Amino acid sequence: MAPAKQHSVFLLLCFFITNLRPLLAQNKPVFACDLSNNPGLKNYSFCDPSLDVETRVSDLVSKLTLQEKIGWMVNAAKGVSRLGIPNYEWWSEALHGISYTGPGTKFSGLVPGATSFPQVILTAASFNESLFETIGKVVSTEARAMYNVGLAGLTFWSPNINIFRDPRWGRGQETPGEDPLLASKYAAAYVRGLQQRDDGDKNRLKVAACCKHYTAYDLDNWKGIQRYSFNALVTQQDMDDTFQPPFKSCVLDGNVASVMCSYNQVNGKPTCGDPDLLAGVIRGEWKLNGYIVSDCDSLNEIFNAQHYTKTAEEAAALSVNSGLDLNCGSFLTNHAQAAVDRGLLNETEINRAVTNNFATMMRLGFFDGDPSNQLYGNLGPKDVCTTENQELAREAARQGIVLLKNTEKSLPLSPTLIKSLAVIGPNANVTHTMIGNYEGTPCKYTTPLQGLTASVATMYASGCADVSCGTANVDEAKRIAATADAVVLVVGSDQSIETESKDRVDITLPGQQQILISEVANVSKGPVILVIMSGGGMDVQFAKDDPKISSILWVGFPGEAGGAAIADVIFGHYNPSGRLPMTWYPQSYVEKVNMTNMNMRADPTTGYPGRTYRFYKGPTIFSFQDGLSYSQFNHELVSAPKLVSVPLEETHVCRSSECKSVDALEENCKSLGFSIHLRVKNVGEMSGSHTVFLFSSPPEVHNAPQKHLLGFEKLHLVAQEEGVVKFEVDVCKHLSLVDENGKRKVALGEHVLHVGSLKHLLNVRI
């Protein structure tokens, strides 16, 4: 070979070695019990997959020193090389797709992106349990694929199932909304999708999910009040009927592997240092099979921000003694040994904590040797961003999009009749805005402008430099609007307006967006479609009242395929079926209601109007479960009882006195249930999906909700098709309410069951 050619080959070889080395280094997953490289490990019981988890974990813990145990109580867990255990990073995130938030996950040339589904608030608007679970299943498959090439862990700190209590909360976008039942069903379904294995082994995990942030956490940074030191004052009634149900469902129905305690205090106690909330409820009452983790650096906040303990080692001891197993951060690395030395923390509690941590890793197969020999060992980069996964992201966005106004059936637009479309607004051609926070790198983006341009010829003007819209540039926007056959205005917010660590003060459209919208609408000759991209609700009463604005769509943060989904709905390729998972309040609400007031129930003596559709007494812009379709769906009640009797012993106090309610106890509730059958007909001209909601308005006792959701069912009907929906109602589970002392009661008297415009009276008596 000639010297020049030899030199060229040498340079080429150097290039490949330099560029491939990072990929090759990432190409191996992290795991323990690598028998092929360390055959001596086969003598250890903890490396024997044929043994039960308890036996294996007990063997492992018995072999560790105190320092080695403490090393496995923090997210950056320190390996034990003498036992063949590598370092492990617990912190990965998968809120609505694999996220690069957290050090446990990375993207590279090997896996440059992952499927980015809509932000949770929009997925929740689909009211489709099977969709929640299907998304979780896809996310966990992509997670395993990335783990197999060393780019992700196996423990994902998702989902966020806090109640969206106040419209100003920047993280409301991450949640399933304001209703405890919807949040509960979302929690359990998404967790099942993430965790359940295809072989049906209930003792094993595909990946480990984590429900957060426990509990009564829904304020980040409002007018200088910070989540790190906020003390949420919550009544026992509100705690048990609003804030706790999603977490209870997550543990009991979803069998989640982890719960994360929050930064804030509840009634004067930090949640990560409250033995009643951790050891008492999660571990004791609900029997969590897994580990309890702190929010990141929250132990540090207990000591430094809340000044709850006098010393750092007291804070370390408090958290572990309360039931904490894992610290996101380094607080326990720095202070647990000192807590033991001072007699504040004993090794028995540390053993309990690491036992829970190691048991979770055992269930994930981390101690079973080479993952390529296990169930998901064949997954890899080819299984991330598949065509099917990306289509599911588009379908999820379509199912969540909510049509809030549609004057004279202005939508759908006809792609044959519309020759020119003006696309205007600060969110009309965005990419990153569409995926919200706790995001990863998406497979690709389809912006609203790209989605709409795929159907018709478009003209584009941003109208504002960004969503803050300090000055609206209306001239160009008005010029193209005046000549177009139709106008689509895409406005709203982004992470500069509402996100983690940033709560809103106002809930109107930012800056001069309203001026842009009104001026454009005024000169438009055809339909004007207002598309609102946001996490929380907006006071858009002006647009609701403006006859020139023919339609309003809320699209949340719709994920990587958001633009395509928006176009699908606008042009009638998809019949919208989303419903609002939260109340949209007027600006006057936030001007008179302090965000720090945690009370859910209205108080007439102070003029406090209450919160969420269950308790709020006041005007709304749009209400929970509002949403329109291009079809009309009629409901007909087929069968439902008019009377239910609660069996009580002859000696029960309520048999000899007037009782407004009876305890929802097991002995009273056996077989106390009934069915409601409904016939639903699509009387429109277009196929579509429809969510049937069953609400109950209980008797006015114990400050009961004015109405609450008992169940929902989504069905798809072609034009003129009929379907049947059946709700199974458990009286003590669904018709009960929580009294002032946190006790669950069945209210006696007349309950009103609602389905759409139907009302059915049900008398509950003894």
Secondary structure by P-SEA (a helix, b strand, c coil): ccaaaaaaaaaaaaaaaaaaaaaaaaccccccccccccccccccccccccccaaaaaaaaaaaccaaaaaaacccbbbbcccccccccccbbbccccccccccccccccccccccccccaaaaaaaccaaaaaaaaaaaaaaaaaaaaaccccccccccccccccccccccccccccccaaaaaaaaaaaaaaaccccccccccccbbbbbccccccccccccccccccccccccaaaaaccccaaaaaaaacccccbbbbccccccccccccccccccccccccccccbbbbcccaaaaaacccccccccaaaaaaaaaaacccccccccccccaaaaaaaccccaaaaaaaaaaaaaaaaaaccccccccccccccccccccccaaaaaaaaaaaaaccccccccccccccccccccbbbbbcccccccccccccccccccccccaaaaaaaccccccccccccccccccccaaaaaaaacccbbbbbbbbccccccccccccccccccaaaaaaaaaaaacccbbbbbbbcccccccccccccccccbbbbbcccccaaaaaaaaaaacccccbbbbcbbbbcccccccccccccccccccccccccccccccccccccccccccccbbbbbbbcccccbbbbbbcccccccccccccccccccccccccbbbbbbbbccccccbbbbbbbbbbcccccccccccccbbbbbbbcccbbbbbbbbbcccccccccccccbbbbbccbbbbbcccbbbbbbbcc
